[in-house]
């Protein structure tokens, strides 16, 4: 397993997940609900920053690797899944939204792995639609975690509508990826 700064940052993002979740299990005597929300929001935003930074450093330092390319999206999906589950538990989003987003991530990851195995990975490369979905999701989650108004603006309402948009884009992008992969799926549907 290669070890470099980008991969270290990716591992750090994975290590942040139990800290992120654990914030909500700390006694109210140690952290008030406001402090829990603030801490979780900051941890999630730090994780998002490491996601950008590890990719930038890997390209800048010439430290891209197959292992890093595998681990980076795994870390992203784990952090987002943890955040969505926490938001469901806090009753800030409906479980249907979490199921749509997490289910799509699992399905498309499996599809990408299969397409790579048959040598057709370019058919399901990340699309612009997928990137827009990710941006909506990555702004929505901190807004829903923090949830308090800022300068009279309802952060919770903004987060809610962005996560709904992210869920719709999630379904749309899943249909897009399945459509791109369909020729290979139909070609190989009878053989294993």
Secondary structure, DSSP 8 states (H G I E B T S, - for coil): ----HHHHHHHHHHHHHHHHHHGGGS-TTTS-HHHHHHHHHHHHHHHHHHHHHHHHHHHHTT---HHHHHHHHHHHHHHHHHHHHHHHHTTSS-HHHHHHHHHHHHHHHHHHHHHHHTT-GGGG---HHHHHHHHHHHHHHHHHHH-S-BTTB-HHHHHHHHHHHHHHHHHHHHHHHHHHHHHHHHHHTT--
